[in-house]
């Protein structure tokens, strides 16, 4: 990354125009997509899988593409798995709650697991009061939200594999659907139980790949967070003199945990979907929990750790990385960013690049992502799922930050411009994508099955970025290597661990196999066409 920083310096750099005959010039330099998944892949402002993008692909490969195989509307983020798809029985009648003793067993399993440190959505102590309401008399204020909370929790337990057949099979979809139907009552009651229910539904929607629904649920949860004061620190937490120790049995600490979980998912989904986040950083106290950085470095490696009420959570990814994601969207992809000058955008990229590297270097060497990753690199023998996801999030954030340099359309270049800064930025983006696929190639067998749709997202976005990069310059030295990487993707998708697949998902994966296979074929065709044309102009790949 040093080359990028030295190349851009404080100079004014513009983005070169490519394939101008194939595009309509967007206002303010950014393409305004009507497709609700803006953050897939662009080239010079054109969405890769629109009609314009497909025409560009045909131009680069010299043949018509199979549009059925490259349909954007079959990708996971446009054709998500809905919660009701997982319901074993379609019925308007809610399933009965399990016996309270059964739920208490699940609570103990979850709260004593490493998973509860990453996703601290319940407090073992406080949840007993939730169960009192849920299993108590009907009609009491808050009982509907408490019921929804228990339904959501049982669904989450099933998703993460903490249930068993001892107490009967858990119908994850039916329980989650019942919790969803209670959302109007949750909005009316506005209790902590309702907030917990919403945040657990966000987990379910996110891990099933339904990011748009998760974003809507987060928007509702955000209003509850504000109402409950979770966007500010509990009284005394800002004082280093009389700071009470972390205790999840204290409501204020638990609600603050829910804020951080919501914040983390909100910023990740915003960057993935290309949509504004629900939480406005300027209206929140983003002071990190005391000792968070030190404990993050140590506890993330201790997946055998048995947490209790006094164990500070890890939270999803890393809170500092989530703040960088927030800044990346606001400064590079928001509406306000579209009015920035090219120099301002480049300066934002430089600042974000520096912040991301500062965060990376702050991590313990054992968990620190390398600037790039290849399958022949030596790494820690055992990486747990959280460590791998942290590395994937780093590479994705790096790619998204530097892709911004390739999404601008500039009509002319100013005198004295040094284009090596742009070239370096694009190279960093593609290197991050190669690292993503190489890391997954070596670590897939060790990851947990509930991460299937999350891992699929990382694979497909990296795959699309590399494909786009090959087609933009098929004669670059890395093209043949990148084609070889693309050819491995279909087999990689089939190796992603998953607990179970619905029939609809099996059909969907069959499409993705054809989709990624076709991308690899077209990339190879583009390379061959360019090689032949460099020797005999006018030759078309067949």
Backbone torsions as a table, in degrees:
resi	resn	phi	psi	omega
1	UNK	NA	-15.4	178.3
2	UNK	-62.0	-37.9	-179.7
3	UNK	-61.3	-39.9	-179.9
4	UNK	-62.6	-46.1	-177.3
5	UNK	-65.7	-41.9	-178.7
6	UNK	-70.7	-29.8	-178.0
7	UNK	-72.6	-39.5	-176.3
8	UNK	-83.5	-31.6	179.7
9	UNK	45.0	-129.3	176.7
10	UNK	-117.1	18.7	-175.6
11	UNK	-78.2	165.3	177.1
12	UNK	-92.2	120.5	-177.0
13	UNK	-125.0	135.5	179.1
14	UNK	-110.7	163.4	-179.5
15	UNK	-97.4	127.8	-179.3
16	UNK	-69.2	149.0	178.8
17	UNK	-88.0	137.9	176.3
18	UNK	-125.7	144.3	173.2
19	UNK	49.6	50.6	-175.2
20	UNK	-65.5	-24.8	-179.3
21	UNK	-73.0	-9.6	-176.5
22	UNK	-105.2	4.6	-173.3
23	UNK	-137.3	153.7	169.0
24	UNK	-95.8	131.8	-175.1
25	UNK	-70.9	118.8	-178.0
26	UNK	-78.1	149.1	177.7
27	UNK	-65.1	138.7	177.6
28	UNK	63.9	15.8	170.9
29	UNK	87.8	-5.9	-178.7
30	UNK	-118.0	143.4	175.9
31	UNK	-77.5	129.9	179.2
32	UNK	-99.9	99.2	-176.1
33	UNK	-81.0	141.6	173.9
34	UNK	-91.9	-5.5	178.3
35	UNK	-85.7	132.3	-172.2
36	UNK	-78.1	34.5	174.9
37	UNK	-142.9	63.2	-171.3
38	UNK	-62.5	-23.4	-171.8
39	UNK	-95.6	54.5	176.0
40	UNK	-99.8	-85.4	176.1
41	UNK	-155.4	136.3	177.6
42	UNK	-120.7	156.1	165.3
43	UNK	-131.9	123.7	-177.2
44	UNK	46.3	37.9	175.7
45	UNK	92.1	-8.5	-178.3
46	UNK	-98.2	131.3	176.8
47	UNK	-66.2	128.9	-170.5
48	UNK	-60.8	-34.9	-172.1
49	UNK	-105.2	17.0	169.2
50	UNK	-83.8	174.9	177.1
51	UNK	-58.1	-40.3	178.2
52	UNK	-61.4	-45.1	-179.6
53	UNK	-63.7	-41.7	179.8
54	UNK	-66.3	-34.6	176.0
55	UNK	-65.2	-37.8	177.1
56	UNK	-64.7	-41.0	177.0
57	UNK	-59.2	-46.3	179.6
58	UNK	-60.5	-39.1	178.7
59	UNK	-62.6	-39.5	-176.5
60	UNK	-76.8	-31.8	-176.6
61	UNK	-97.4	-16.3	176.6
62	UNK	80.0	23.2	177.4
63	UNK	-157.1	164.1	176.6
64	UNK	-72.7	143.3	179.0
65	UNK	-96.2	155.5	175.6
66	UNK	-81.2	98.4	-173.1
67	UNK	-68.0	-25.3	177.4
68	UNK	-65.3	-35.1	-179.5
69	UNK	-77.9	-20.3	-177.5
70	UNK	-111.7	28.0	-178.8
71	UNK	-69.5	121.5	178.2
72	UNK	-64.4	-27.0	-174.5
73	UNK	-80.0	0.5	174.0
74	UNK	-101.6	-1.8	178.7
75	UNK	-73.2	153.4	-172.5
76	UNK	-55.5	-38.0	-175.2
77	UNK	-79.6	-8.5	174.8
78	UNK	-108.5	-15.2	179.3
79	UNK	-132.9	64.0	-170.0
80	UNK	-74.3	162.6	173.6
81	UNK	-82.8	115.2	179.6
82	UNK	-81.0	155.1	-178.6
83	UNK	-57.7	-40.3	-176.2
84	UNK	-68.3	-15.2	175.9
85	UNK	-64.6	-20.6	-175.7
86	UNK	-98.4	2.3	178.7
87	UNK	-73.7	128.3	-179.4
88	UNK	-69.1	-34.9	-179.4
89	UNK	-130.1	130.3	177.5
90	UNK	-87.0	112.7	-176.9
91	UNK	-154.6	147.6	175.7
92	UNK	-81.1	-12.8	179.8
93	UNK	-84.2	127.1	-179.6
94	UNK	-68.8	145.0	175.8
95	UNK	-68.2	152.8	177.7
96	UNK	-72.0	144.3	174.6
97	UNK	-67.3	145.8	174.0
98	UNK	-63.1	167.3	175.4
99	UNK	-58.6	147.3	-176.9
100	UNK	-57.3	-39.9	-179.5
101	UNK	-59.1	-37.2	178.7
102	UNK	-64.2	-45.3	-180.0
103	UNK	-63.8	-38.4	179.6
104	UNK	-63.0	-34.8	175.4
105	UNK	-63.0	-44.7	178.5
106	UNK	-62.3	-39.5	179.2
107	UNK	-61.4	-45.0	-179.6
108	UNK	-63.7	-43.1	179.2
109	UNK	-61.9	-46.6	-175.6
110	UNK	-67.5	-49.1	-173.8
111	UNK	-71.7	-15.4	176.7
112	UNK	-99.4	10.5	-177.9
113	UNK	-102.5	159.5	174.9
114	UNK	-62.9	-32.6	180.0
115	UNK	-57.4	-36.5	-178.0
116	UNK	-69.0	-19.8	174.5
117	UNK	-74.0	-34.5	179.8
118	UNK	-78.9	-37.8	-178.3
119	UNK	-124.7	76.4	-174.6
120	UNK	-80.9	67.5	-172.0
121	UNK	-87.6	-15.4	176.0
122	UNK	-135.0	157.6	171.7
123	UNK	-109.3	127.5	-177.9
124	UNK	-55.9	-42.3	-178.4
125	UNK	-69.4	-50.1	-176.1
126	UNK	-70.1	-27.4	-177.0
127	UNK	-68.6	-21.3	176.3
128	UNK	-62.4	-35.0	176.8
129	UNK	-69.5	-33.9	175.3
130	UNK	-62.5	-42.7	179.1
131	UNK	-66.3	-35.6	176.7
132	UNK	-58.0	-43.7	179.5
133	UNK	-69.7	-44.5	-175.2
134	UNK	-66.5	-35.7	-177.4
135	UNK	-101.2	7.4	179.1
136	UNK	-93.4	-164.4	-177.9
137	UNK	-62.6	145.1	176.8
138	UNK	-75.1	157.7	175.5
139	UNK	87.5	-7.2	177.5
140	UNK	-75.1	139.9	-179.6
141	UNK	-57.4	129.8	178.6
142	UNK	93.0	-8.8	-176.4
143	UNK	-67.9	-33.6	179.2
144	UNK	-65.6	-44.0	177.8
145	UNK	-64.7	-38.0	178.5
146	UNK	-64.9	-41.8	176.1
147	UNK	-60.2	-47.1	179.7
148	UNK	-60.2	-37.5	179.8
149	UNK	-63.0	-42.3	179.2
150	UNK	-67.8	-42.5	176.4
151	UNK	-58.5	-44.5	179.8
152	UNK	-64.3	-40.7	-178.6
153	UNK	-63.8	-43.6	-180.0
154	UNK	-63.1	-37.9	176.7
155	UNK	-62.7	-42.2	-179.6
156	UNK	-66.6	-39.9	176.9
157	UNK	-58.4	-41.9	178.3
158	UNK	-65.9	-43.6	-180.0
159	UNK	-59.0	-43.2	-176.9
160	UNK	-86.5	-0.6	174.4
161	UNK	80.2	25.3	179.0
162	UNK	-91.6	-7.2	176.6
163	UNK	-83.9	170.4	174.9
164	UNK	-149.4	177.4	-177.7
165	UNK	-85.9	-1.4	-179.2
166	UNK	-60.4	-37.1	-176.0
167	UNK	-106.9	15.3	-178.3
168	UNK	94.0	152.5	-177.6
169	UNK	-67.0	139.9	178.4
170	UNK	-93.8	124.8	177.1
171	UNK	-89.4	88.9	-174.0
172	UNK	-54.3	-47.8	-176.3
173	UNK	-63.7	-41.8	-178.2
174	UNK	-67.3	-41.5	178.6
175	UNK	-64.8	-44.7	-179.2
176	UNK	-65.5	-39.9	178.7
177	UNK	-62.6	-37.7	177.3
178	UNK	-63.9	-41.5	177.6
179	UNK	-64.1	-38.4	178.9
180	UNK	-63.1	-38.5	-179.4
181	UNK	-67.1	-17.7	-179.4
182	UNK	-88.3	-1.5	-175.9
183	UNK	-55.9	-42.5	177.5
184	UNK	-57.1	-38.1	178.2
185	UNK	-71.0	-35.8	177.4
186	UNK	-60.9	-40.8	179.3
187	UNK	-64.9	-36.7	179.4
188	UNK	-70.1	-44.6	-173.9
189	UNK	-79.4	-36.2	176.9
190	UNK	51.1	60.2	179.8
191	UNK	-112.9	169.4	176.5
192	UNK	-63.2	-37.1	177.6
193	UNK	-61.0	-41.0	177.1
194	UNK	-63.6	-40.6	177.7
195	UNK	-62.9	-43.6	177.3
196	UNK	-59.3	-43.7	179.7
197	UNK	-59.8	-45.9	180.0
198	UNK	-61.7	-42.7	-177.9
199	UNK	-68.2	-33.9	176.2
200	UNK	-71.0	-34.1	174.3
201	UNK	-64.7	-37.4	175.8
202	UNK	-58.9	-43.8	177.9
203	UNK	-58.0	-47.5	-178.8
204	UNK	-61.2	-48.3	-179.0
205	UNK	-63.2	-40.4	-179.3
206	UNK	-65.2	-48.4	-176.6
207	UNK	-73.3	-15.4	173.1
208	UNK	-92.6	2.4	177.1
209	UNK	82.7	7.9	-178.7
210	UNK	-92.5	73.2	-172.7
211	UNK	-68.2	-34.9	-178.3
212	UNK	-66.1	-42.9	176.5
213	UNK	-64.7	-38.9	177.9
214	UNK	-61.4	-39.1	179.4
215	UNK	-64.0	-39.4	178.9
216	UNK	-67.1	-43.4	178.7
217	UNK	-62.3	-39.4	177.5
218	UNK	-61.7	-38.4	-179.1
219	UNK	-62.8	-36.3	176.8
220	UNK	-70.8	-45.0	-179.3
221	UNK	-60.7	-34.3	-179.2
222	UNK	-60.8	-40.1	179.1
223	UNK	-65.2	-36.6	176.6
224	UNK	-67.7	-38.8	177.4
225	UNK	-59.4	-44.4	178.5
226	UNK	-63.8	-43.4	-178.0
227	UNK	-63.4	-36.6	-178.0
228	UNK	-86.5	-2.1	177.7
229	UNK	76.7	18.7	-176.7
230	UNK	-73.1	-14.5	179.9
231	UNK	-79.2	-2.5	174.3
232	UNK	-117.0	159.7	178.8
233	UNK	-73.8	145.4	174.2
234	UNK	-57.4	153.0	-178.7
235	UNK	-54.1	128.0	177.2
236	UNK	92.7	-13.6	-176.4
237	UNK	-69.8	-22.1	179.2
238	UNK	-84.5	-6.9	-178.9
239	UNK	-93.5	121.6	179.3
240	UNK	-83.8	-7.5	-177.2
241	UNK	-86.9	-53.1	-177.4
242	UNK	-115.8	44.6	-176.9
243	UNK	-76.0	119.4	177.0
244	UNK	-69.5	143.8	180.0
245	UNK	-65.3	153.0	179.7
246	UNK	-59.8	134.2	179.3
247	UNK	-150.3	108.9	-176.4
248	UNK	-70.9	-11.6	175.5
249	UNK	-75.0	-14.1	176.6
250	UNK	-88.8	126.4	-172.3
251	UNK	-54.9	-43.2	-176.5
252	UNK	-60.6	-38.3	179.1
253	UNK	-69.9	-41.1	-179.9
254	UNK	-64.6	-43.2	179.1
255	UNK	-64.7	-36.2	176.5
256	UNK	-64.6	-37.0	174.5
257	UNK	-59.9	-42.8	178.9
258	UNK	-62.4	-36.2	176.0
259	UNK	-60.7	-47.5	-177.2
260	UNK	-66.3	-36.6	176.4
261	UNK	-63.8	-46.4	179.2
262	UNK	-62.0	-44.0	179.7
263	UNK	-58.3	-44.9	-176.9
264	UNK	-63.6	-47.1	178.8
265	UNK	-67.2	-39.6	-178.4
266	UNK	-59.2	-47.1	-176.9
267	UNK	-72.2	-33.7	178.0
268	UNK	-68.1	-46.4	-179.3
269	UNK	-65.9	-37.9	178.0
270	UNK	-57.6	-46.4	-178.3
271	UNK	-70.0	-34.6	179.1
272	UNK	-71.3	-42.2	-174.8
273	UNK	-87.6	-14.8	-175.8
274	UNK	70.0	32.1	-179.3
275	UNK	-123.8	153.1	179.7
276	UNK	-60.3	145.6	175.6
277	UNK	-74.1	161.4	177.6
278	UNK	-82.1	-35.2	-177.5
279	UNK	-88.6	125.1	177.3
280	UNK	-92.4	115.3	-176.3
281	UNK	-56.7	-34.2	-175.7
282	UNK	-67.6	-19.6	-179.0
283	UNK	-99.5	10.0	-175.3
284	UNK	-127.8	150.0	170.8
285	UNK	-85.8	111.6	-177.0
286	UNK	-102.9	25.0	175.0
287	UNK	-63.3	129.2	-178.9
288	UNK	-69.8	149.7	174.6
289	UNK	-57.7	146.7	179.9
290	UNK	-58.5	133.5	178.4
291	UNK	71.6	10.3	-176.2
292	UNK	-59.7	-47.3	-175.0
293	UNK	-62.5	-45.9	-179.5
294	UNK	-63.9	-45.1	-177.9
295	UNK	-70.9	-32.3	176.3
296	UNK	-60.3	-44.2	-178.7
297	UNK	-63.6	-34.3	-176.8
298	UNK	-91.7	-47.5	-171.6
299	UNK	-72.7	-26.1	-178.9
300	UNK	-63.6	-23.2	-179.5
301	UNK	-90.5	-5.1	-174.3
302	UNK	-107.4	70.0	-177.5
303	UNK	-71.9	-5.3	174.1
304	UNK	-91.2	-1.5	-178.3
305	UNK	-60.5	134.2	176.7
306	UNK	-104.7	97.8	-174.2
307	UNK	-73.4	159.9	171.0
308	UNK	-134.5	-168.6	-176.0
309	UNK	-63.6	-16.9	-176.3
310	UNK	-101.9	4.4	179.4
311	UNK	-89.6	116.3	-179.6
312	UNK	-65.6	131.1	-178.5
313	UNK	-66.2	161.1	172.4
314	UNK	-85.4	-35.3	-173.6
315	UNK	69.6	161.9	180.0
316	UNK	-62.1	140.3	-179.3
317	UNK	56.2	-116.3	177.9
318	UNK	-151.5	133.4	-175.3
319	UNK	-59.4	-35.9	179.5
320	UNK	-68.0	-36.8	177.1
321	UNK	-67.6	-37.1	177.8
322	UNK	-62.8	-35.8	177.1
323	UNK	-67.2	-35.8	176.9
324	UNK	-67.4	-39.0	175.9
325	UNK	-58.9	-43.3	179.8
326	UNK	-60.5	-45.9	179.9
327	UNK	-66.0	-35.8	179.6
328	UNK	-62.6	-45.0	178.7
329	UNK	-65.2	-47.7	-174.6
330	UNK	-63.5	-38.5	-174.1
331	UNK	-92.2	-17.7	-176.0
332	UNK	-118.2	-30.0	-170.2
333	UNK	-124.9	-0.9	179.2
334	UNK	-78.3	171.0	176.2
335	UNK	-60.6	-42.9	178.9
336	UNK	-60.0	-35.8	-179.6
337	UNK	-65.1	-28.0	-178.1
338	UNK	-68.7	-15.8	178.5
339	UNK	-94.9	-1.8	-180.0
340	UNK	-72.6	152.4	173.1
341	UNK	-73.6	165.0	179.8
342	UNK	-62.3	-37.8	178.4
343	UNK	-63.9	-39.3	179.9
344	UNK	-67.5	-40.3	177.3
345	UNK	-62.0	-45.0	-179.4
346	UNK	-64.2	-37.4	176.9
347	UNK	-65.6	-37.5	176.8
348	UNK	-63.9	-41.2	177.3
349	UNK	-60.7	-43.9	-179.1
350	UNK	-61.8	-44.9	-178.9
351	UNK	-65.6	-42.6	179.1
352	UNK	-66.7	-40.1	177.1
353	UNK	-59.2	-43.5	179.1
354	UNK	-66.0	-41.9	179.7
355	UNK	-64.7	-40.6	179.9
356	UNK	-65.0	-40.9	180.0
357	UNK	-71.3	-35.1	176.0
358	UNK	-62.3	-41.8	176.6
359	UNK	-63.0	-46.4	-178.7
360	UNK	-57.2	-45.6	-177.8
361	UNK	-70.2	-19.1	179.4
362	UNK	-76.5	-15.6	-178.3
363	UNK	-79.7	151.2	176.0
364	UNK	-58.0	144.5	-175.6
365	UNK	-57.7	-27.8	-178.8
366	UNK	-70.8	-27.0	-178.0
367	UNK	-113.4	-1.6	-175.6
368	UNK	-70.5	125.9	174.8
369	UNK	-64.4	140.1	172.9
370	UNK	-77.2	157.9	-179.9
371	UNK	-57.3	-34.9	173.9
372	UNK	-144.9	164.2	-177.5
373	UNK	-138.2	136.9	173.0
374	UNK	-133.3	158.7	-172.6
375	UNK	-63.9	-20.5	-178.9
376	UNK	-91.6	3.2	179.2
377	UNK	-80.5	144.6	177.5
378	UNK	-85.1	133.4	178.2
379	UNK	-134.4	175.6	176.2
380	UNK	-54.5	135.4	-174.5
381	UNK	-57.1	-40.5	-177.6
382	UNK	-123.4	116.1	173.4
383	UNK	-111.9	125.4	177.0
384	UNK	-77.3	171.5	-175.2
385	UNK	-58.3	-41.5	-178.9
386	UNK	-62.8	-38.6	179.2
387	UNK	-66.7	-40.4	179.0
388	UNK	-66.7	-45.1	179.7
389	UNK	-61.3	-37.1	178.2
390	UNK	-62.1	-42.1	177.7
391	UNK	-65.5	-42.7	179.0
392	UNK	-62.3	-40.5	179.4
393	UNK	-64.5	-37.0	177.5
394	UNK	-63.2	-48.7	-178.4
395	UNK	-65.3	-37.1	178.6
396	UNK	-66.2	-42.9	179.5
397	UNK	-63.9	-41.8	176.7
398	UNK	-59.5	-45.2	-179.2
399	UNK	-63.7	-45.2	-178.2
400	UNK	-64.6	-41.4	179.4
401	UNK	-60.5	-47.3	-174.2
402	UNK	-83.0	-17.1	173.5
403	UNK	-64.7	-23.7	-178.6
404	UNK	-59.1	-28.0	179.8
405	UNK	-71.1	-17.1	-176.9
406	UNK	-105.1	5.9	-178.5
407	UNK	-105.4	8.8	-177.9
408	UNK	-102.1	147.8	174.1
409	UNK	-116.1	112.7	-179.1
410	UNK	-115.2	131.0	-172.7
411	UNK	-76.7	-26.2	-179.7
412	UNK	-153.7	159.7	-179.6
413	UNK	-102.4	134.8	177.6
414	UNK	-73.3	154.7	179.3
415	UNK	-64.0	141.2	174.7
416	UNK	81.4	8.3	-178.3
417	UNK	-71.9	138.9	176.5
418	UNK	-104.7	107.9	-174.1
419	UNK	-78.9	-4.0	-179.1
420	UNK	-64.3	-24.8	177.2
421	UNK	-64.6	-43.4	178.2
422	UNK	-66.3	-45.1	180.0
423	UNK	-59.1	-42.6	179.4
424	UNK	-64.1	-39.5	-179.4
425	UNK	-64.9	-45.2	178.2
426	UNK	-62.9	-40.9	179.2
427	UNK	-62.9	-38.1	177.9
428	UNK	-63.8	-38.3	179.3
429	UNK	-63.9	-47.1	-178.7
430	UNK	-70.9	-34.4	176.5
431	UNK	-62.8	-39.2	177.6
432	UNK	-62.8	-37.8	179.2
433	UNK	-69.1	-40.4	175.6
434	UNK	-61.4	-41.0	180.0
435	UNK	-63.6	-39.7	177.7
436	UNK	-57.1	-51.1	-176.2
437	UNK	-69.6	-36.7	178.6
438	UNK	-67.1	-41.1	178.9
439	UNK	-63.2	-44.9	-179.7
440	UNK	-66.8	-35.1	179.3
441	UNK	-58.2	-36.0	-177.0
442	UNK	-92.0	-21.5	-171.6
443	UNK	-113.0	-4.9	-175.7
444	UNK	-52.8	-46.1	-175.0
445	UNK	-61.1	-19.7	-175.1
446	UNK	-94.4	-3.2	-173.5
447	UNK	-89.4	160.1	-175.8
448	UNK	-83.1	147.9	-173.8
449	UNK	-65.8	-26.1	-178.6
450	UNK	-70.5	-11.8	-178.0
451	UNK	-87.8	8.4	-171.8
452	UNK	-50.9	-55.6	-174.4
453	UNK	-72.1	-27.2	175.7
454	UNK	-67.4	-46.9	179.3
455	UNK	-64.8	-37.4	179.3
456	UNK	-61.0	-38.2	177.7
457	UNK	-60.5	-48.9	-179.1
458	UNK	-60.4	-40.8	-179.3
459	UNK	-64.3	-48.5	-174.3
460	UNK	-69.6	-39.2	179.8
461	UNK	-67.4	-39.8	176.3
462	UNK	-65.6	-40.1	179.5
463	UNK	-61.1	-46.4	-179.2
464	UNK	-66.2	-38.6	179.7
465	UNK	-65.4	-44.2	178.1
466	UNK	-64.0	-41.8	178.5
467	UNK	-58.6	-47.4	-179.6
468	UNK	-61.7	-40.2	-179.1
469	UNK	-66.0	-38.5	177.6
470	UNK	-62.6	-46.5	-176.4
471	UNK	-67.9	-29.6	179.2
472	UNK	-68.0	-34.9	-178.8
473	UNK	-147.0	79.4	-175.0
474	UNK	-64.3	-19.6	-176.4
475	UNK	-92.3	1.7	178.5
476	UNK	-65.6	154.4	-171.1
477	UNK	-62.7	-27.6	-176.4
478	UNK	-87.1	-4.1	-171.7
479	UNK	-60.1	-45.4	-178.4
480	UNK	-63.4	-40.8	177.0
481	UNK	-63.0	-41.3	-179.0
482	UNK	-68.6	-35.5	175.4
483	UNK	-61.6	-41.9	178.4
484	UNK	-61.6	-38.5	177.4
485	UNK	-64.3	-44.1	-179.6
486	UNK	-62.0	-34.6	-179.6
487	UNK	-66.9	-22.0	-179.6
488	UNK	-86.0	-13.0	-173.3
489	UNK	-63.9	-44.9	-180.0
490	UNK	-55.8	-43.1	178.7
491	UNK	-67.0	-34.8	179.3
492	UNK	-63.1	-43.2	179.7
493	UNK	-59.7	-39.4	-179.2
494	UNK	-69.8	-14.8	-179.3
495	UNK	-95.8	-4.9	-178.6
496	UNK	-64.6	126.4	178.6
497	UNK	-62.8	142.5	175.8
498	UNK	-152.7	144.3	-177.3
499	UNK	-71.9	-45.6	177.6
500	UNK	-160.3	157.8	180.0
501	UNK	-123.6	133.9	172.3
502	UNK	-78.9	160.9	176.2
503	UNK	-55.5	-38.7	179.4
504	UNK	-63.3	-38.1	179.7
505	UNK	-69.3	-34.5	178.1
506	UNK	-64.0	-40.0	176.2
507	UNK	-64.7	-41.3	-178.9
508	UNK	-63.5	-42.3	179.5
509	UNK	-66.9	-31.8	175.3
510	UNK	-62.7	-41.4	176.1
511	UNK	-61.9	-45.0	-177.5
512	UNK	-64.1	-31.8	175.5
513	UNK	-62.7	-45.9	177.5
514	UNK	-66.9	-37.3	-179.3
515	UNK	-61.8	-51.7	-177.0
516	UNK	-71.3	-32.9	176.1
517	UNK	-64.5	-40.9	179.6
518	UNK	-67.2	-38.1	177.2
519	UNK	-60.9	-43.9	179.8
520	UNK	-63.5	-41.1	179.8
521	UNK	-64.3	-45.2	-179.3
522	UNK	-65.5	-36.7	177.9
523	UNK	-63.2	-42.8	177.9
524	UNK	-64.0	-40.1	178.8
525	UNK	-62.2	-41.0	179.4
526	UNK	-63.8	-40.0	178.8
527	UNK	-64.9	-46.6	-179.9
528	UNK	-63.0	-41.2	179.6
529	UNK	-61.6	-46.1	-178.9
530	UNK	-65.1	-39.1	178.9
531	UNK	-64.3	-42.9	179.9
532	UNK	-68.1	-40.1	-179.9
533	UNK	-67.6	-28.5	178.2
534	UNK	-69.6	-23.2	177.6
535	UNK	-96.5	-37.1	-179.5
536	UNK	-139.5	92.9	-177.3
537	UNK	-52.7	138.6	177.4
538	UNK	99.0	-10.3	-179.8
539	UNK	-73.3	137.3	-177.8
540	UNK	-113.2	135.7	178.3
541	UNK	-68.6	133.8	178.1
542	UNK	-124.1	NA	NA
